[in-house]
């Protein structure tokens, strides 16, 4: 079988190549004439069996080329030919808002596109798809395959002829400029479909301030979000449009909104819609010597592309001088070769088409002065804590705040009074898949995966700076959503988060291994700090992130997403999905495109996640799980410090602390005195509103946890432990629980074994001098997250810290974590480390010494565990 091919562009060239691979003989190629001395890619092919390449259309074919390909099966002469046409169904599909699109290969008749169907392929159409996105994702690769398959079916005598109705099966009236005028009496979705269906050819247009303006780059805006901007009256529209920093916000007759990125005027000039009122008013940038050199290099590039222009002047127009779309692609790549940090999009060229405008735009980008895209945020605002707090409440996917599928929401509760703070979007499985797809595209196709590590570090530093600028707001949100005392939230929850991002920003150009897509599932006790501990290292290594905050504490994670976007992190790098663990967490564990999952939470859920990650795609896992950290207090301790730090070890952050001392072993000859001192201090603690600067102890995180603590204490009393103080809910609104002290706790008791995760001190005696016996008791737990020892004897401190089976051993202090020191556990407290430099060692133990008479300490010879020592102060 001999074939003649009619077509154009790279699509036609790829079809030709694939047919040749299949062994078919191509005897004729018909394509478009050369433009400005440059041949179409299809006209550049040369093979021995090709009899004719024609660069004009044969009139007897009555065929207008609109990205079509025709195959002609030849007998003895041309007039006996049978014709096939491959027709993409894109413009009409988008205009009608169809959920499916695709292409048809059919036998051409007199109308060329109404003949019998031979083959069809379809694909899903996303709400913000354009002709270009569908073409790149589906029509180009699958269209080539489909047309080749059609020829194969003909050659095998298996090609069907399926009749199709003539109605609607034509391009008549679709791609004509006069027919693309916008009818404003439609919904926002219908307007969006009309604009994207006519983008780029012929372009949907409307009259604006007396001139014909064409609209490009439409996206739907979730939840009708309103942005601050300047109104623009458009005749016939249901309400005035708004020129915002993100673009032109348009409204349908249903009061919902869509956003248009670019506008083109009748003279051909294209601008960013956000610059409508500023068009032509920006002052020229004065170039440095280095920038002048870059400009001259680009003048040479323009000259090589526009070889029909004798000299490139500042006023030379790229497109009026004969440039086409392929020339735009080349120009963008030429810029990258000469200035890798000047990342252009094709639209940048269209909107800066004179040489002077083009150079000015490039220089602004090189200087980092190009306008940031406005982030549309539907805030929940509250005047609280002597400030105005603005809280995002939607999912954050691909750089945008969006509603969950079906608009599903839930209420997040303020534990101080039990009232709802706001409705938060509740992520569904489809939302997880969208977020993972965005993260994957950001890594594989976006600038994040290709960015210079030092540039990545600068962005993370900028994020840390923004967090610092908003630290009071973040601390207020944290106090309101989690019950953390404001002063603690400011210093630890937020303060250490900022330190973490700054620490890992410095590692960006020193990390060589990346995992690509990372999922993170964090707990509710330190919502922002747990996010920072895991996300900062992930971003520093160049990975992208999909993070699920705890369902009961989503608000600081969403505020973080806003700050990350404002810091300039590219779309898709950070994605935040509030939702249930059973749905969102499970899907992340199962998702085949996730390469690493980091989880902090209960041991039970950690085991389930580990199993799901293994079964799905054997993804890497790091787990920070439960703890029952022992604290041993010897009689030779500094009693004042032991009491103060012992209190902190249990009651810090209301006891909602993964490394809290779950059990205190006190040497018998100081036990009673220690208990007396602790109870005295407990009675001084002020329980109350976490935003009150005098409050020591705020509410527990949520009602279910409060109920668990009440039950925990009831079990302790029933088993025979002595309740010295506390043990019940505080009689006031909210989820407050009294700081509690139990003594006479025996090793077999429930409260001696199980973690409370609350403000409950569990005290047991040990006999004087029985160091090894108390170590045996302290290690008789399934957990191994943290531990501590108080003694003035440095030899005893070293011996005990070596024997305790825990990831961190505190010596004469507690809760003193540092961003440079690795953190993680042994046994059923999990594996993998947060913080610190990543090393090849399997295990770490961070030993923090405080108030010990030593200045330095060497590593143990039989271990790789680093020992961090603080200078003695007493």
Secondary structure, DSSP 8 states (H G I E B T S, - for coil): -EEEEE--HHHHHHHHHHHHHTT-EEEEEE----BTTB--GGGG---TT--EEESS--GGG----SS-EEEEE-SSSGGG-EEEEEEEE-HHHHHTT-SEEEEEEEE--TTSSSS-EEEEEEEE--TT--HHHHIIIIIHHHHHHHHHHHHHHHHTT----B---STT-S-TTTS-GGGGB---SS-HHHHHHHHHHTTTTT-EEEEETTEEEEEEEEEEEGGG-----EEE--TT-SS-EEEETTEEEEE-TTS-EEEEEEEE-TTS-EEEGGGTTTTTTS------HHHHHHHHHHHHHHHHHSTT-S---TT-BTTTTT--HHHHHHHHHHHHHH-TT----HHHHHHS-BHHHHHHHHHHHHTT-S---------EEEEETTEEEEE--SEEETTEEE--GGG-EEEEE-TTTS-EEEEEE---HHHHHHHHHHHHHHHHTSSGGGS-HHHHHHHHHHHHHHHHHTHHHHHHHHHHHH---HHHIIIIIIHHHHHHHHHHHTTGGG-----SEEEEE--STTHHHHHHHHHHHHHHTT-EEEEE--TT--HHHHHHHHHHHHTT--TTSEEE----IIIIIHHHHH-TT--EEEEES-HHHHHHHHHHHHHHH--EEEEE----EEEEE-TTS-HHHHHHHHHHHHHGGGG--TT-EEEEEEEHHHHHHHHHHHHHHHHH--BS-TTSTT-SB---S-HHHHHHHHHHHHHHHHTT-EEEE--SB-SSSS--B--EEEES--TTSHHHHS---SSEEEEEEE-TT-HHHHHHHHH-SSEESEEEEE-S-HHHHHHHHHHS-SSEEEES--S---TTS-B--EETTEES-BSS---S-S---EEEE-S-S-S-----TT----EEE-----
